Amino acid sequence: MARATRPLERAIRALAAGLERSKRPSMIIGGVAVIARGVPRLTRDVDAAVMGEATDLDQLLAALATQAIRPRIEDAIAFARESLVLLLRHEPSGVDVDVSLAWLPFEVEALAEAELIDLGRFQVRAARAEDLVIYKALAWRPQDQQDVERLLALHGAGMDLARVRRVVRELALAIDEPDRAPAVERLILDIVKSKATRRRAPAGSKRPLARPRKR
């Protein structure tokens, strides 16, 4: 990573080490994971997801504290039990760290399928591109929409788009956002059409089967 992002790199390394120490299924999500999947963008914080079931929050905080990651609000555990997110900070770098507690079936599946990804000089366990699309479809801020578009452009051919559509539809209904699934569908179709257009050769541009050899 460039010099300007070294505090972020230190926070990512610390979080990865703390999560490893916790022994709980976990993965990096959010902007850092999007970057790890090849999308150029900026981010100032680090997001992760940890299996919610059977996770003792005091033990998780103790594991993260060994890497100087500690709560940035009072009553962080009480807040996490209500909102399903621990609001933390890597104190040496000052970088905020949000650790979500994963309970939804798609999150449990995403944790099981997370992959080790190179991120500069080290590796992180990050969510798959298609799971990041689903996470981003839930948040759906302008940056999330850009991330979805770029992830689809880069990785759409390797995604299970039927699963993405199904899960987004289910979650959109659950959060009472009926317009969300059609919006994601439009992005998927736009990317598919764009790629099909680029693959289609212009009329009259047939290339020779072989170049004539020079004598």
ZIJO-V732008 format. One record per run of one state. SS is the DSSP state (H for helix, E for strand, - for the rest). FROM is the first residue (numbers start at 1). LEN is the number of residues. If there is no record, write none. Layout:
ss | from | len
SS | FROM | LEN
SS | FROM | LEN
This chain:
ss | from | len
- | 1 | 2
H | 3 | 20
- | 23 | 3
E | 26 | 4
H | 30 | 7
- | 37 | 9
E | 46 | 6
- | 52 | 5
H | 57 | 9
- | 66 | 3
E | 69 | 3
- | 72 | 4
H | 76 | 8
- | 84 | 1
E | 85 | 6
- | 91 | 4
E | 95 | 8
- | 103 | 2
H | 105 | 9
- | 114 | 1
E | 115 | 5
- | 120 | 2
E | 122 | 5
- | 127 | 2
H | 129 | 11
- | 140 | 2
H | 142 | 17
- | 159 | 2
H | 161 | 14
- | 175 | 3
H | 178 | 22
- | 200 | 16
